[in-house]
Amino acid sequence: MTKSIDFWYEFASTYSYLSVMRIEGEAAKRGVSVNWKPFLLGPIFHSQGWDNSPFNIYPAKGRYMWRDMVRRCRRIGLPFKVPEVFPVHSVKAARVAWVGANEGWGAAYSQRVFTAQFAEGRNIADREVLKEILEELKLESDRIMALIEESPVKDGLRKQTEEATSLGIFGAPSFMVGDELFWGDDRLEEALEWG
Amino acid sequence: MTKSIDFWYEFASTYSYLSVMRIEGEAAKRGVSVNWKPFLLGPIFHSQGWDNSPFNIYPAKGRYMWRDMVRRCRRIGLPFKVPEVFPVHSVKAARVAWVGANEGWGAAYSQRVFTAQFAEGRNIADREVLKEILEELKLESDRIMALIEESPVKDGLRKQTEEATSLGIFGAPSFMVGDELFWGDDRLEEALEWG
């Protein structure tokens, strides 16, 4: 039986970018398979009384995070550019990723979308940007962009976000191995080596 | 010229325990000297609208932190016990540490106080506990416990906390190397290797 890890990520989350780009390589080294689980932090933050990213609500924390991201990306050799809008409205990107996770292209798509946002400064709230990415990946962009306006996909992502909440997830990226929760890109290796 | 690092820590902070116990060993390996800078997070949290630890205000985050502390301590071989009161009232412990930093016994004292709180479950808000620790360390406990009720020490710690705020510090542990701020025990090694 292959060991597997559930990878919970949010498209508007800066630190999720690090794990989105690192997880498949680190998991492969350890023979672990990855279940990509996109979700929305918005409803979780909202239930904590936040109507914005904590990095915007608490300016010292925000200034630190942007500097830390520059240093982290340099350390691991990832390009990085501060996006024009933060946090981006991520629901469409996440719905497409939910479809992708079910159809087997969630990882490649998500890596491409995070790169578009955090390396290329593109606005991933824009349907056209998502459509172009699907086309680059040779996926049926019209079918997929129509699907994300339908109830099964909307409900699927909503349920996945509820599942995150019920697991005790409060930030992104998060990792679950069995019942064990790990939070933050800094815990990726520990999570992959757990148990 | 020896490279040095400013180590900002708060006695009520769980993650500060990890760095308090690790920093001298990790710094020595790299030939870095450590300036121990105790401060109070209370006023900083208060200015962000928090009247308690974020780990108490946000229960999912708190539950995660306690579990993460158990795992971290196991990984690095540190004893750990959830304290009965959290966050502890840390001002007296911090004032003593401020005296200790000026007199050259800040590190040994702080390690002993963190061990008392997080490994032995003792209440470090209690003057008697601090006094016993000073005596164990063969320090003049009466003189020191009298000093912390005087203005120079009270003002000294207050100014140190204001300095932390002006540096952009918003949590503990934090590390400064020149103008570069690092937050969290997870960044200790990166901070020590900076520049």
Interface residues (C-beta under 8 A of the other chain):
Chain A: Q48 Y58 A60 K61 R63 Y64 R67 D68 R71 R75 G168 I169 F170 G171 L181 F182 W183 G184 D186 R187 E190
Chain B: Q48 Y58 A60 K61 R63 Y64 R67 D68 R71 R75 G168 I169 F170 G171 L181 F182 W183 G184 D186 R187 E190
